[in-house]
Amino acid sequence: VKAGAVVVDNSSAFRMDKDVPLVIPEINGSDVKRHKGIIANPNCTTAITLMALYPLHKAFGVKRIFASTYQAVSGSGAQGIIELEQQIKALANGRKVKKAIYPHQIAFNALPHVDAFLNSGYTKEEMKLENEGRKIMHHARFKASSTCVRIPVYRAHSIAVNAEFSKPVSVSAARRVFNNAPGLDLLDDVKNNVYPLALNMAEKDNCAVGRIRKDCAMKNGLSFWVVGDQILKGAALNAVQIAELAAKG
């Protein structure tokens, strides 16, 4: 940085630094211009969730969300995949599973434990959606309550979102917004069992949204399901898109 290089940082070290832009190009790409040598890449679940939430926010003004994430083992790196495969093989052969990456067996299981626990009872991962979401969307009053779950899927994270807005929102209006959102595919035809699946979204650049319905527990509420490849839009692809914006000046 001192030599004049521009660094796109994919760690969490600079995300909440007030002097470092935190960027999803489709949302706040213009923030790149404020950089002082470092531009931060957001958390994977934040990026995937906001790809669907932000277009709705522009149209209806999001107040708060409740989110449950279902995160692939590759989010823990290659060792997460290896541990899952080894446990499946052990169970298939009647052997006891070995645990190293996760505190419990991940094969055929769901662990409501992603990242370290805080004194509040939330994990660090669960706080990122609210904290990073506020910064990326320039929305200081945005509220998010999340539960992050690790599941035995190789690649692509899925997020169930229940969102409350300032303005009334209908399913048809939400679909129109999603249809025009960059980097987002609309897959929402429940009569034909069409909705986003982690298996289908792995290695895809775009995120996808479906299962769109009125939320029956909140006024001006909408529920939806968004899926994306956490290695691509959740990390590497978003970083490359940031670098391309920075190169344009």
C-alpha positions in Angstrom: 0.0 0.0 0.0 2.8 2.4 0.8 4.3 1.7 -2.6 1.0 2.7 -4.2 -0.6 -0.7 -4.7 -4.4 -1.2 -4.2 -5.2 -4.3 -2.0 -8.5 -6.1 -2.1 -8.5 -7.9 1.2 -10.7 -11.0 1.6 -10.2 -11.4 5.4 -12.3 -9.9 8.1 -9.5 -7.6 9.3 -10.5 -4.4 7.6 -14.2 -4.9 7.0 -15.4 -2.6 9.8 -12.6 -0.1 9.5 -14.2 3.3 8.9 -11.4 4.2 6.4 -11.8 1.1 4.4 -14.6 0.6 1.9 -16.5 -2.7 2.2 -17.9 -3.4 -1.3 -20.3 -5.5 -3.3 -20.0 -3.9 -6.7 -23.7 -4.4 -7.6 -24.7 -2.5 -4.4 -22.1 0.1 -3.5 -19.5 -0.1 -6.2 -19.0 3.7 -6.1 -17.5 3.3 -2.6 -14.4 1.9 -4.3 -13.4 5.5 -5.1 -13.0 6.3 -1.4 -10.3 3.8 -0.9 -6.9 4.7 0.7 -5.1 1.6 -0.7 -7.3 -1.1 0.9 -10.8 -2.3 -0.2 -12.5 -5.0 1.9 -14.4 -8.0 0.6 -17.5 -8.9 2.7 -18.3 -12.1 4.5 -19.7 -14.8 2.2 -23.2 -15.0 3.7 -23.4 -11.3 3.8 -22.6 -11.0 0.1 -25.1 -13.7 -0.9 -27.9 -12.4 1.3 -27.5 -8.8 0.2 -27.6 -9.7 -3.5 -31.3 -10.4 -3.0 -32.1 -8.1 0.0 -30.6 -4.9 -1.4 -32.8 -4.6 -4.5 -35.8 -5.0 -2.2 -34.4 -2.4 0.2 -34.1 0.1 -2.7 -37.8 -0.4 -3.5 -39.4 -0.9 -0.1 -36.9 0.1 2.6 -35.8 -2.8 4.7 -36.2 -2.4 8.5 -35.0 -5.8 9.8 -34.5 -9.4 8.9 -34.4 -12.8 10.5 -32.0 -15.1 8.7 -31.1 -18.8 9.0 -28.0 -19.8 7.0 -27.1 -23.3 5.8 -23.4 -23.2 5.0 -21.3 -25.6 3.0 -18.3 -27.3 4.6 -16.0 -25.8 2.0 -16.5 -22.6 3.9 -14.1 -24.1 6.4 -11.6 -24.7 3.6 -10.4 -27.9 2.0 -10.1 -29.6 5.4 -13.8 -29.3 5.9 -14.5 -31.2 2.7 -11.9 -33.9 3.7 -13.5 -34.3 7.2 -17.0 -34.7 5.7 -15.8 -37.3 3.2 -13.8 -39.3 5.8 -16.7 -39.4 8.2 -19.1 -40.6 5.5 -16.6 -43.4 4.6 -16.2 -44.3 8.2 -19.9 -44.5 8.9 -20.4 -46.6 5.7 -17.9 -49.1 7.0 -19.1 -49.2 10.5 -16.2 -47.3 12.0 -16.2 -44.5 14.6 -15.9 -41.0 13.0 -13.0 -38.8 13.8 -13.5 -35.0 14.5 -10.9 -32.3 13.9 -12.4 -29.3 12.1 -15.9 -29.4 13.7 -16.8 -30.0 17.4 -19.3 -32.7 16.4 -19.8 -35.1 13.5 -20.7 -33.1 10.4 -21.7 -36.1 8.2 -25.5 -36.5 8.1 -25.8 -33.7 10.7 -26.5 -30.0 11.1 -24.3 -27.9 13.4 -25.7 -24.5 14.7 -22.2 -23.3 15.3 -20.2 -21.3 12.7 -17.3 -19.4 14.1 -16.6 -18.6 17.8 -19.4 -17.9 20.3 -19.7 -14.4 21.8 -20.9 -13.4 25.3 -24.2 -12.5 23.7 -24.8 -16.2 22.7 -24.4 -15.3 19.0 -21.4 -16.4 17.0 -19.0 -14.0 15.3 -20.4 -15.2 11.9 -24.0 -14.4 13.0 -23.1 -10.7 13.8 -21.5 -10.1 10.4 -24.8 -9.9 8.5 -26.0 -6.9 10.5 -22.7 -5.1 11.0 -21.5 -5.5 7.4 -25.0 -5.0 6.0 -25.3 -1.6 7.6 -22.0 -0.5 6.1 -22.6 -1.9 2.6 -26.2 -0.6 2.3 -25.4 2.7 4.0 -28.3 1.8 6.4 -27.3 2.5 10.0 -30.6 1.3 11.4 -30.7 -2.0 9.7 -31.3 -4.9 12.1 -30.5 -8.6 11.5 -30.9 -11.6 13.8 -29.2 -14.6 12.3 -28.6 -18.3 13.1 -25.7 -19.8 11.1 -25.7 -23.6 10.5 -23.0 -25.8 9.0 -24.5 -28.6 6.9 -22.9 -31.5 5.0 -23.0 -29.9 1.6 -19.7 -29.4 -0.4 -20.3 -26.0 -1.9 -22.7 -23.1 -2.0 -24.5 -21.4 1.0 -28.2 -21.1 1.3 -30.1 -18.5 3.4 -33.7 -18.4 4.5 -34.7 -14.7 5.0 -37.7 -13.2 6.7 -37.6 -9.5 6.0 -39.8 -6.5 7.2 -40.0 -3.4 5.1 -41.1 0.2 5.7 -43.4 0.1 2.7 -46.0 -2.5 1.7 -44.6 -5.3 -0.5 -46.3 -7.9 -2.6 -45.0 -11.1 -4.0 -45.5 -9.9 -7.6 -43.7 -6.6 -6.9 -40.8 -8.5 -5.3 -40.5 -10.7 -8.3 -40.4 -7.7 -10.6 -37.6 -6.3 -8.5 -35.7 -9.6 -8.5 -36.1 -9.9 -12.3 -34.2 -6.6 -12.8 -31.5 -7.2 -10.1 -28.0 -7.6 -11.5 -26.2 -10.8 -10.6 -29.4 -12.5 -9.4 -31.4 -15.2 -11.0 -35.1 -15.7 -10.2 -36.0 -19.4 -9.7 -39.5 -19.4 -8.3 -42.0 -21.8 -9.7 -43.1 -24.0 -6.8 -45.8 -25.8 -8.9 -42.9 -27.3 -10.9 -40.6 -27.7 -7.9 -38.3 -24.9 -9.1 -36.3 -23.1 -6.5 -32.6 -22.5 -5.9 -30.6 -25.5 -4.8 -27.0 -25.5 -3.4 -26.2 -28.5 -5.7 -27.2 -26.4 -8.8 -25.6 -23.1 -7.7 -22.1 -24.5 -7.1 -19.7 -22.9 -9.6 -22.2 -20.4 -10.8 -21.3 -16.7 -10.8 -24.8 -15.4 -10.0 -26.9 -16.0 -6.9 -30.4 -17.2 -7.1 -33.6 -16.4 -5.2 -36.9 -18.3 -4.9 -39.6 -19.5 -2.4 -40.9 -15.9 -2.4 -44.0 -15.4 -0.2 -45.7 -13.0 2.1 -44.4 -13.3 5.6 -47.4 -14.1 7.8 -45.7 -13.0 11.1 -44.7 -9.4 10.2 -46.4 -6.4 8.7 -44.9 -5.5 5.3 -43.0 -8.8 5.5 -41.6 -11.0 2.8 -39.9 -14.4 3.1 -37.5 -15.8 0.5 -34.6 -18.3 0.0 -31.3 -17.2 -1.6 -28.4 -19.4 -2.6 -25.0 -18.6 -3.9 -21.5 -20.1 -4.4 -19.6 -18.8 -1.4 -16.3 -19.3 -3.1 -17.4 -17.2 -6.1 -19.8 -14.4 -5.3 -19.1 -14.9 -1.6 -15.4 -14.4 -2.0 -13.2 -14.7 -5.2 -15.6 -13.4 -7.8 -16.6 -10.4 -5.7 -12.9 -9.7 -5.1 -12.1 -9.7 -8.8 -15.1 -7.5 -9.5 -13.8 -5.0 -6.9 -10.4 -5.1 -8.5 -11.9 -4.4 -11.9 -13.7 -1.3 -10.5 -10.6 -0.1 -8.8 -8.6 -0.5 -12.1 -11.1 1.7 -13.9 -10.5 4.5 -11.4 
